[in-house]
Amino acid sequence: MVRHAAAVFISRKTPWYVKAALGAGMLYIISPYDLIPEWMPVIGVMDDLTLAAVLIAWASRFRIPEDQ
């Protein structure tokens, strides 16, 4: 699923808003600034993991058109 999400992001035929949402989500996940700080036990990490799972699941709904 992660490979498919990366392929959706890299594909030239993916709409710009999908790439923007995936890119913004990934920047949030790797950013040191969060809505819920990492030092808070359990929920500090869970917001990043939840967002990553939602982004991967959302990207898996998109099909990559086959180049002919």
C-alpha positions in Angstrom: 0.0 0.0 0.0 2.9 2.4 0.8 4.4 1.6 -2.6 1.1 2.3 -4.3 0.7 5.6 -2.5 4.2 6.6 -3.6 3.4 5.6 -7.2 0.3 7.7 -7.1 2.3 10.7 -5.8 4.9 10.3 -8.5 2.6 9.6 -11.4 2.2 12.5 -13.9 -1.5 11.7 -14.4 -2.4 12.2 -10.7 -4.4 15.4 -10.1 -2.6 18.2 -8.4 -4.9 18.3 -5.4 -4.1 14.6 -4.6 -0.4 15.4 -4.8 -0.9 18.5 -2.6 -2.8 16.6 0.0 -0.3 13.7 0.1 2.7 16.1 0.2 1.1 18.3 2.9 0.3 15.3 5.0 3.8 13.9 4.7 5.3 17.2 5.6 3.1 17.3 8.7 4.2 13.8 9.7 7.9 14.5 9.5 7.7 18.1 10.9 8.9 18.6 14.4 5.9 20.9 15.0 2.6 19.0 15.7 -0.8 19.8 17.0 -0.2 17.2 19.7 3.5 17.2 20.8 5.4 14.0 20.6 6.5 14.0 24.2 2.9 13.3 25.3 2.6 9.5 25.9 0.7 7.5 23.3 -1.4 10.3 21.7 1.6 12.3 20.7 2.7 9.5 18.3 -0.8 8.3 17.5 -1.8 11.5 15.6 1.1 11.0 13.2 0.4 7.3 12.7 -3.3 8.0 12.2 -2.6 10.6 9.6 -0.2 8.3 7.8 -2.8 5.5 7.8 -5.5 7.8 6.4 -3.2 9.1 3.7 -2.2 5.7 2.6 -5.7 4.4 2.6 -6.9 7.4 0.6 -4.1 7.1 -1.9 -4.9 3.4 -2.4 -8.3 4.3 -3.8 -6.7 6.0 -6.8 -5.7 4.0 -9.8 -2.6 4.8 -11.8 -3.4 4.9 -15.5 -1.3 2.5 -17.5 0.9 4.2 -20.1 0.6 2.7 -23.5 
